[in-house]
Amino acid sequence: MSAFRYFFIIYFYICGVNTDGVKDMQTLLSDIELDIQELKCLMQAISSDANPALKIVAKRNIQQMKARLDALQKLLDEAPVIVSTSPVETTTPKTETVSPILAERIKPATDLRHAISLNDSFRFTRELFEGNAARMNEVVCRVGEASSLDEAMKIFISEVHPDEENEATIDFIELLKKYFS
């Protein structure tokens, strides 16, 4: 029984160490999702306007995304593989062994940008920021740095001038309420 207890202490220590790598991977994936969103908006703009500056920005965005993908691949290559040869008792409750990945999903977002789902991000960009992903990212960053919900609302209203009956506006405000609660 004593060896079994030490096994779980070591296992949870390794999971705790591995959580930092998972956080880095989650952050990179979120940033890559934002890069894709920005790239889609840029491609739409390029298709309607042959401005060479837009092509330069799109190429820079692609290079940034490649760098993030390389960093993600490096994290995956460096991640330790845990192989257990110890038998696991069947009497151990399942609630004691929550995987680090599941724990990341359960934790509240530490950054407003990460609290917005990819679908909502596209919708907010389209409906609240007139398709300008860079402007949305800037406003979300400023709103996320606010110290309270009231301050965040003031920033949002002054920057966006939203239509209060618009469903996207209502959803964004609900998101802010959840984030600041």
C-alpha positions in Angstrom: 0.0 0.0 0.0 2.9 2.4 0.8 4.4 2.0 -2.7 1.0 2.6 -4.2 0.7 5.9 -2.3 4.2 7.0 -3.5 3.2 6.2 -7.1 0.3 8.6 -6.9 2.4 11.3 -5.2 4.9 11.1 -8.1 2.1 10.9 -10.7 0.4 14.0 -9.4 3.8 15.8 -9.2 4.4 14.9 -12.9 0.9 16.0 -13.8 1.5 19.3 -12.1 4.8 19.8 -13.9 3.1 18.9 -17.2 0.3 21.4 -16.6 2.7 24.3 -17.5 3.3 22.7 -20.9 -0.4 22.2 -21.4 -1.0 25.9 -20.6 1.7 26.9 -23.1 0.1 24.6 -25.7 -3.4 26.0 -25.0 -2.1 29.6 -25.3 -0.4 28.8 -28.6 -3.5 27.1 -29.9 -5.6 30.2 -28.9 -3.1 32.5 -30.6 -3.1 30.3 -33.8 -7.0 30.5 -33.8 -6.8 34.3 -33.7 -4.2 34.3 -36.4 -6.5 32.2 -38.6 -9.4 34.6 -37.9 -7.2 37.6 -38.8 -6.0 35.8 -42.0 -9.5 35.1 -43.1 -10.5 38.7 -42.7 -7.4 39.8 -44.6 -8.2 37.4 -47.4 -11.7 38.8 -47.7 -10.2 42.3 -47.8 -7.6 41.3 -50.4 -10.3 39.7 -52.6 -12.2 43.1 -52.7 -9.2 45.4 -52.7 -5.9 44.6 -54.4 -3.9 46.8 -52.0 -0.3 45.5 -51.8 -0.1 46.5 -48.1 -2.8 44.0 -47.3 -0.7 41.2 -49.0 2.3 42.2 -46.9 0.3 42.1 -43.7 -1.2 38.7 -44.7 2.3 37.3 -45.4 3.5 38.6 -42.0 0.5 36.9 -40.4 1.3 33.6 -42.1 4.9 33.8 -40.9 3.7 34.5 -37.3 1.4 31.6 -37.5 4.2 29.3 -38.8 6.4 30.4 -35.8 3.6 29.5 -33.4 3.1 26.2 -35.1 6.8 25.5 -34.8 6.8 26.4 -31.1 3.8 24.1 -30.6 5.6 21.3 -32.3 8.7 21.9 -30.2 6.5 21.7 -27.0 5.0 18.4 -28.2 8.5 17.0 -29.0 9.7 18.0 -25.5 6.7 16.7 -23.6 7.6 13.7 -21.5 5.8 10.5 -22.1 4.6 8.9 -18.9 4.5 5.2 -19.0 3.2 3.4 -15.8 3.9 -0.2 -15.1 2.4 -0.1 -11.7 -1.0 -1.7 -11.3 -3.8 0.6 -10.4 -6.2 -0.4 -7.7 -9.9 -0.5 -8.8 -11.0 1.0 -5.5 -9.5 4.4 -6.3 -12.3 6.9 -6.8 -12.2 8.4 -10.3 -12.6 12.0 -8.9 -9.0 11.9 -7.6 -7.5 11.5 -11.0 -8.6 14.5 -13.1 -6.4 14.8 -16.2 -4.5 18.1 -16.5 -6.1 18.7 -19.9 -9.6 18.4 -18.4 -8.6 20.6 -15.5 -7.5 23.3 -18.0 -11.0 23.2 -19.5 -12.6 23.6 -16.1 -10.5 26.5 -15.0 -11.9 30.0 -15.8 -10.2 32.0 -18.5 -7.3 34.1 -17.3 -7.5 36.4 -20.3 -10.7 37.8 -21.8 -9.4 36.9 -25.3 -9.3 33.2 -24.3 -12.8 33.4 -22.8 -14.2 34.1 -26.3 -15.0 31.0 -28.3 -13.8 30.9 -31.9 -17.3 31.1 -33.3 -18.1 34.1 -31.1 -14.9 35.7 -32.1 -15.9 35.5 -35.8 -19.4 36.8 -35.0 -18.2 39.7 -32.8 -15.6 40.7 -35.4 -18.3 40.7 -38.1 -21.2 42.2 -36.2 -19.6 44.6 -33.7 -16.3 45.5 -35.3 -17.3 45.6 -39.0 -15.0 42.8 -39.9 -11.9 44.4 -38.4 -10.2 41.6 -36.4 -7.2 43.8 -35.4 -9.6 46.4 -33.9 -11.5 43.7 -32.1 -8.3 42.3 -30.6 -7.3 45.7 -29.5 -10.6 46.5 -27.8 -10.8 43.1 -26.2 -7.3 43.6 -24.8 -8.2 46.9 -23.4 -11.5 45.7 -22.0 -9.8 42.6 -20.5 -7.3 44.9 -18.6 -10.1 46.8 -16.9 -10.3 46.5 -13.1 -14.1 46.1 -13.0 -17.1 45.3 -15.0 -18.2 49.0 -15.0 -14.9 50.1 -16.3 -14.9 47.4 -19.0 -18.4 48.4 -20.0 -17.4 52.1 -20.3 -14.4 51.1 -22.6 -16.6 48.8 -24.7 -19.3 51.4 -25.2 -16.9 54.2 -25.9 -14.9 52.2 -28.4 -17.7 50.2 -30.2 -20.9 52.3 -29.8 -23.0 49.2 -29.9 -26.6 48.8 -30.7 -28.0 47.6 -27.4 -30.7 45.5 -29.2 -28.2 43.6 -31.3 -27.9 40.0 -30.2 -24.1 40.0 -30.6 -23.9 43.1 -28.2 -26.1 41.3 -25.7 -23.9 38.2 -25.9 -20.7 40.2 -25.6 -22.0 42.0 -22.5 -23.0 38.6 -21.0 -19.5 37.4 -21.6 -18.1 40.4 -19.8 -20.4 39.8 -16.9 -19.2 36.2 -16.6 -15.6 37.2 -17.0 -15.7 39.9 -14.3 -17.8 37.9 -11.8 
